[in-house]
Amino acid sequence: MKNKKNILLIISITLIISLSLPLGFKTIDIANAQSSPCDNGPIMPSTASNTFPVILIHGYAESSNVWSTWEQLLSQNNIPFCTVSFHQSDDECGSAISHARDLAQIVQQVKSMTGQNKVNIVAHSKGGLDARVYLADTQTSDVANLIMIGTPNAGSPLADIFHNNDPCKPAVEDLRTNAADTTARQNTNTNYYTIAGECLAFSPFILEPNDEFVGVSSVESLPFSTSLGNTFHCHTSLLNQDEFRETQPILLDNR
């Protein structure tokens, strides 16, 4: 008898919660929430935001912590976001190919959780190469825009010079000027954008304006990408308000 009362109590509470939710609000089941690919980010149903969710991808030898400023700015603009790590492969030093495979799953999970049919991707440094490989290999129509910040789309001479002594492998091999991922083909279903950095502490090994690690011409080398301009920040400082301001109109445009 006591068990029956407990069951009735649980059912009653569930009904009260369900009836108190506003119409159109889509709850997320517990199993789905536990398998969230996001380190940080509000996973909101489509009725809670009119914008596509943004997947934030970190770069070479980085973690998802690099997006702390952007997380605040996206929240202030009511843009749902998902800051990710690559748990199925080496996160900070994994290859672009392995990260691309993980990304294919992450995109589907974020779409499912938000109820949206597309996502936007914003990537720093090598994260842009990971996303390019994913888009090229799948030719998916799930990504509306890819914004690459400080991405060495034509590689970096620094990786050519120092890769033998760099312990962050295989990631460093993807940054070389002859790396296969730098030639990943265009996905015509996605708009590609770039932001490059120029800083006073430039690298003398890169014979052009650069952000210490990546030359401006490398970032802007893709004939099918649109430059959103340059900021006067070094490579590790490229994820600030200036860069967000350049991307904001794209991230708020749900088309």
C-alpha positions as CSV (number, residue, x, y, z in Angstrom):
1,M,0.0,0.0,0.0
2,K,2.8,2.4,0.9
3,N,4.5,1.7,-2.5
4,K,1.3,2.5,-4.3
5,K,1.0,5.8,-2.5
6,N,4.6,6.7,-3.5
7,I,3.9,5.9,-7.1
8,L,0.8,8.0,-7.0
9,L,2.7,10.9,-5.5
10,I,5.4,10.7,-8.2
11,I,2.8,10.7,-10.9
12,S,1.0,13.7,-9.3
13,I,4.3,15.7,-9.1
14,T,5.1,14.9,-12.7
15,L,1.7,16.1,-13.9
16,I,2.0,19.3,-12.0
17,I,5.4,20.1,-13.4
18,S,4.2,19.2,-17.0
19,L,1.1,21.4,-16.7
20,S,3.2,24.3,-15.3
21,L,5.5,24.5,-18.3
22,P,4.6,27.1,-20.9
23,L,3.2,25.8,-24.2
24,G,5.8,25.0,-26.8
25,F,8.6,24.4,-24.3
26,K,10.5,21.3,-25.1
27,T,12.1,19.5,-22.2
28,I,15.3,17.5,-22.6
29,D,15.3,13.9,-21.4
30,I,17.7,12.9,-18.6
31,A,19.6,10.4,-20.8
32,N,20.1,13.1,-23.4
33,A,21.3,15.6,-20.8
34,Q,23.8,13.1,-19.4
35,S,25.3,12.6,-22.8
36,S,25.6,16.3,-23.6
37,P,28.8,17.0,-25.7
38,C,29.1,20.5,-24.2
39,D,31.6,21.4,-21.5
40,N,29.7,24.7,-21.1
41,G,26.7,26.2,-22.7
42,P,22.9,26.4,-22.2
43,I,21.3,23.8,-24.4
44,M,18.0,25.5,-25.2
45,P,15.1,24.3,-27.1
46,S,14.3,26.1,-30.4
47,T,11.4,28.0,-28.8
48,A,13.9,29.7,-26.3
49,S,16.0,31.3,-29.0
50,N,15.6,32.4,-32.6
51,T,19.2,31.8,-33.5
52,F,21.2,28.8,-34.5
53,P,23.3,27.2,-31.7
54,V,27.0,28.0,-31.9
55,I,29.5,25.2,-31.5
56,L,32.8,26.6,-30.2
57,I,36.0,24.6,-31.1
58,H,39.3,25.2,-29.5
59,G,42.7,25.0,-31.3
60,Y,46.1,23.3,-31.1
61,A,47.3,22.6,-27.5
62,E,44.3,24.4,-26.1
63,S,41.3,23.4,-24.0
64,S,37.7,24.6,-24.1
65,N,38.6,27.1,-21.4
66,V,39.8,29.6,-24.1
67,W,36.1,30.5,-24.8
68,S,35.3,32.0,-21.4
69,T,34.9,35.6,-22.8
70,W,32.8,34.4,-25.7
71,E,30.6,32.3,-23.4
72,Q,29.7,35.5,-21.5
73,L,29.1,37.5,-24.7
74,L,26.9,34.8,-26.3
75,S,24.8,34.5,-23.2
76,Q,24.3,38.3,-23.1
77,N,23.0,38.1,-26.7
78,N,20.7,35.1,-26.0
79,I,22.6,32.9,-28.5
80,P,22.7,29.2,-27.4
81,F,26.2,27.8,-27.5
82,C,28.1,24.6,-26.9
83,T,31.8,24.7,-25.9
84,V,33.3,21.3,-26.7
85,S,36.2,19.0,-26.0
86,F,37.0,16.0,-28.1
87,H,36.4,13.1,-25.7
88,Q,36.6,10.4,-28.3
89,S,40.2,11.3,-29.3
90,D,43.2,13.3,-28.0
91,D,41.6,16.6,-27.1
92,E,44.5,19.1,-27.2
93,C,46.8,17.3,-29.6
94,G,44.6,15.1,-31.7
95,S,44.6,15.0,-35.5
96,A,42.1,17.0,-37.6
97,I,40.8,13.7,-39.0
98,S,39.9,12.3,-35.6
99,H,38.5,15.6,-34.4
100,A,36.4,15.8,-37.6
101,R,34.8,12.4,-36.8
102,D,34.0,13.5,-33.3
103,L,32.5,16.8,-34.6
104,A,30.1,14.9,-36.9
105,Q,28.6,13.3,-33.7
106,I,28.6,16.6,-31.8
107,V,26.8,18.5,-34.5
108,Q,24.0,15.9,-34.5
109,Q,23.7,16.0,-30.7
110,V,23.5,19.8,-30.6
111,K,20.8,19.8,-33.3
112,S,18.8,17.2,-31.4
113,M,19.1,19.1,-28.1
114,T,18.1,22.5,-29.5
115,G,15.5,21.4,-32.0
116,Q,17.3,23.4,-34.7
117,N,18.1,22.1,-38.2
118,K,21.4,23.9,-38.5
119,V,24.3,25.1,-36.3
120,N,27.0,27.6,-36.6
121,I,30.6,26.8,-35.9
122,V,33.2,29.2,-34.5
123,A,36.7,27.8,-34.4
124,H,40.1,29.1,-33.1
125,S,43.3,28.2,-34.8
126,K,43.5,24.5,-35.7
127,G,39.9,24.1,-34.7
128,G,39.1,25.7,-38.1
129,L,41.0,23.0,-39.9
130,D,39.2,20.3,-37.9
131,A,35.9,21.9,-39.0
132,R,37.0,22.2,-42.6
133,V,37.9,18.4,-42.7
134,Y,34.5,17.6,-41.2
135,L,32.6,19.7,-43.7
136,A,34.6,18.4,-46.7
137,D,34.3,14.7,-45.7
138,T,30.6,14.8,-44.9
139,Q,29.4,17.5,-47.4
140,T,26.7,18.0,-44.7
141,S,24.0,20.7,-44.9
142,D,23.9,21.0,-41.1
143,V,26.3,23.9,-40.7
144,A,25.1,27.4,-41.8
145,N,28.4,29.3,-41.2
146,L,31.9,28.4,-40.2
147,I,33.9,31.3,-38.7
148,M,37.6,30.6,-38.4
149,I,39.7,32.9,-36.1
150,G,43.4,32.7,-36.6
151,T,43.2,29.5,-38.5
152,P,46.3,28.5,-40.6
153,N,44.3,27.6,-43.7
154,A,47.6,27.4,-45.7
155,G,49.6,26.1,-42.7
156,S,52.3,27.9,-40.7
157,P,56.1,28.0,-41.4
158,L,56.6,27.6,-37.6
159,A,55.2,24.1,-37.8
160,D,57.5,23.3,-40.7
161,I,60.5,24.5,-38.7
162,F,59.8,23.1,-35.2
163,H,57.5,20.1,-35.7
164,N,60.2,17.5,-35.0
165,N,60.7,18.8,-31.5
166,D,57.0,19.6,-30.8
167,P,55.5,17.1,-28.4
168,C,51.9,18.0,-29.3
169,K,51.5,15.3,-32.0
170,P,49.8,14.5,-34.3
171,A,48.2,18.0,-34.1
172,V,51.3,19.9,-35.1
173,E,51.6,17.9,-38.3
174,D,48.2,19.3,-39.3
175,L,49.6,22.8,-39.1
176,R,52.4,22.4,-41.6
177,T,52.2,24.2,-44.9
178,N,51.9,20.9,-46.9
179,A,49.4,19.2,-44.6
180,A,46.5,17.5,-46.2
181,D,43.9,19.2,-44.0
182,T,44.9,22.6,-45.4
183,T,43.6,21.4,-48.8
184,A,40.2,20.2,-47.5
185,R,37.7,21.1,-50.2
186,Q,34.8,23.5,-49.9
187,N,31.4,22.4,-48.6
188,T,29.0,24.6,-50.7
189,N,26.3,24.2,-48.1
190,T,28.3,26.4,-45.7
191,N,29.4,30.0,-45.7
192,Y,33.1,30.3,-44.7
193,Y,34.5,33.4,-42.8
194,T,37.9,34.3,-41.4
195,I,39.3,36.7,-38.9
196,A,43.1,37.2,-38.8
197,G,45.3,38.8,-36.1
198,E,48.2,41.1,-36.4
199,C,50.3,41.9,-33.3
200,L,53.4,43.8,-32.4
201,A,55.1,40.7,-31.1
202,F,55.1,39.1,-34.5
203,S,57.2,36.1,-35.4
204,P,60.3,36.8,-37.5
205,F,60.0,33.3,-39.0
206,I,56.8,34.4,-40.9
207,L,57.7,36.9,-43.6
208,E,54.5,38.8,-43.5
209,P,52.1,40.4,-41.0
210,N,51.2,37.7,-38.4
211,D,49.8,37.0,-35.0
212,E,53.0,35.3,-33.7
213,F,52.0,31.9,-35.1
214,V,49.9,32.4,-38.2
215,G,50.3,34.7,-41.1
216,V,47.4,36.9,-42.3
217,S,47.7,35.5,-45.8
218,S,47.4,31.9,-44.5
219,V,44.2,32.7,-42.6
220,E,42.7,34.4,-45.7
221,S,44.0,31.9,-48.3
222,L,40.8,30.2,-49.1
223,P,39.2,31.5,-52.3
224,F,35.8,30.5,-51.0
225,S,36.0,32.3,-47.7
226,T,35.1,35.9,-46.8
227,S,37.3,38.0,-44.5
228,L,35.6,39.7,-41.6
229,G,38.8,41.8,-41.1
230,N,41.8,41.8,-38.9
231,T,42.3,42.7,-35.2
232,F,45.5,43.8,-33.6
233,H,45.7,40.9,-31.3
234,C,48.2,38.1,-30.9
235,H,47.2,34.5,-31.6
236,T,46.3,33.5,-28.0
237,S,44.4,36.7,-27.5
238,L,42.1,36.5,-30.5
239,L,39.0,35.4,-28.7
240,N,37.9,38.8,-27.3
241,Q,35.2,41.4,-27.7
242,D,36.7,42.8,-30.9
243,E,36.5,39.4,-32.7
244,F,33.0,38.7,-31.3
245,R,31.8,42.1,-32.6
246,E,32.8,41.1,-36.1
247,T,30.9,37.9,-36.0
248,Q,27.8,39.0,-34.1
249,P,25.7,40.0,-37.1
250,I,26.2,36.5,-38.6
251,L,25.5,34.7,-35.4
252,L,22.3,36.6,-34.9
253,D,21.1,36.0,-38.5
254,N,19.1,32.8,-38.5
255,R,19.1,32.2,-42.2
